Amino acid sequence: MSDTDTSAERAVVRDSVTVRVPAKVNVQLAVGAARPDGFHDLANVFLAVGLYDEVTVTPADELRVTCAGPDAHQVPLDATNLAARAAIALAARHGIEPRVHIHIDKDIPVAGGMAGGSADGAGALLACDALWSLGSSEAELLAICAELGSDVPFSLLGGAALGVGRGERLTPLDVGGTFHWVFAVADGGLSTPAVYGEFDRLTATADVPPPAADPALLTALRTGDATALAATLVNDLQPAALSLRPSLAATLTTGMSAGALAALVSGSGPTTAFLTKDAESAETIAEALVASGNCRTARATSAPAPGARVVS
Ligand code: C5P
């Protein structure tokens, strides 16, 4: 290596790094009133689920993002992509250039309320940290995640966690068993800011209480009790998502009629989530949802899933 090499080139010791990173569902999303900065205080109980994106980074002459998968055409490939922003933020912190090709193998629904974009941000961050041999601590990576977006820290951590503030301040939660889920993927996405805006409109004359985690829900997670969890699932953004996308009501009804323990909109939607009693029931409910024509596709999976991990 010559004396004129940049620090980025000196730092690169691997040919490529692939990170697998999960989707999430919010088992409780308690939303407070809008804050002066436009964000909302949350009590956000995240649960990572077994749908994954894979983010692969390779050295390149300049930053470039590509994406493959059934919904790849919906993913922005410019600097608005959270994976690109993650690479830029990490490189800037270390005084190096983000000369990397980021490839996303996308399996998480796009703009679906399952933190797919956040997953790619967390995945790219961990992958670039390994590619550039930076050895950042988890705390350092979580701090960058929080700058990138409210849901990004949880994508890095996985498992289950309570998020407060914007949702970015996390406390990991114990989960005492496996929960089985079906996710019904709708046609087209919903904009998260638009759903929060609709929440503000719908609650304009209401007294919105400060958000708080439900102790019964945390107990249900800790004991792995699906029936108890079903009784406590709540998403304060659901009325707003249903207001913007009324057809989701039929999807929720279809899943309940097919035997789900509970149904709710996932995050800001429009993906809908169905908690089921076991894996077999999840498959039956997924088939019923697809057969109904009320969704584009349905995916059966389980939770909790691990957070972002280097897989190769
Ligand atoms: O943090 P993130 O960039 O993912 O948030 C996207 C949008 O969602 C914000 O611009 C805001 O409109 C809304 N949001 C909110 N309160 C939160 C999190 C997100 O109003 N706690």
Residues whose N, C-alpha, C, O or C-beta is under 5 A from the ligand:
A	BS01	C5P	G38 F39 H40 L42 L148 G149 S150 D151 G165 R166 G167 T192 P193 Y196
